[in-house]
Amino acid sequence: MDAAMPSVGERIAFGGVGNRDVYNIGAPFEATGETIIAGGVESRDSEPVEAVFFVDRDGVWSPRPTSPSFSRLRDPCVARIGGELILVGVEFPVDLPGGDQG
């Protein structure tokens, strides 16, 4: 194990998503003076997913009200390229030729 890597993780709390789970969060990033995290949000018993941006409100990461959410986007990741924030992820499900979904 790399000596610079911590050996213990930290649990963080998410709220404002009802009974849905938040998973596969990306690395925190700074924008408009705030620290923001993008994460996937979905119910445990269904496939619909959306990418949501979260900000820390008194120790609980809650959806950022001024940010859009992105339905069908899994595993969101944000990068800053040339001064712009770029959001990437995996679209699911996708429409395949012949009307199938994968």
N, C-alpha and C positions, 0 to 999 in steps of 0.2 A: 504494500500500500504506500502511496506517495505521502511523505511526511507532511506536506502542505495541505493535504486533504483532511477535513475533520472526520473523526471516527464516529461521531454521534450526530444524528439528524435533529431537526427541530420541527415539532408539530405546530402548524399554524391553523387558525380557525377561519372558516368561511361562513358567511351568512347571506341572507337575502335571496336565496335560490329555492326556497320551499323545501320539499323533501328530496330534491335532486342532489346528486353527488358532483363534486368538483374534482377533476383529475387531470393528470398530465399538464401541470402548470409549466409555463415557460419561465425563463430567468426574469427577475424584476428589471424594469427599465424606467428611465426618467423622462417625463414629458410634462410640459406646462407646470413645472415646479412640484410635481407629484411623483411618487413611486407607484408604478402600475404593474400588475401581473395579469397575463392572459391565461385563461384556463378553459378546459372543456367542461361543459355542464350537461348532465343527462340523468334520467331516471334509471334505477337499477333494473327495472323490468321492461325497458323498451329501448329501441335503437336511436330515436331522434336525439340529436346532439346539437349544441350551439357553442361557439366560442364567445366568451364573455370577458370583459376587462374589469379587473377588481382593483380597489384602493383600500388602504388600511384605515379603518374608522374605529379608533379606540380599541385596537387589538383584534378586531375582526375584519377580515377582508370581505368587502361587500361590492356588488356591482357598481361601477362608476356610472352615475346617471346620465352624464353627457356623452358617453361613448356608445356607439352602435354595438349590437351583438350580431353574430354571423351564423345563421342556421346552416346545418349540414357540414360545418367545419370542425374537424377533429384535430387534436394535437397542435394547437396554435403556438406559433413562435414569432417573436418580433425581433427585427434587426434594424439598425440604423445604417443606411447606405447613402452617402452623399448628402447628409443632413436631413434625409427623409426617413420616416418610420415605415418599415415594410412588414406587413403581416402575411405569414404563410401558414399553410396547414394542409390537411388532407380532406378533400370533399368526400362525404359519405352520406347516403349512397350516391353512386353516379349512374347516370342514364347510359346504358349500353345500346349499341345498334340492335334493332329488332324489338325495342321496348323493354328489354330486361333491365334489371337493376343489379349492380354488384356492390 
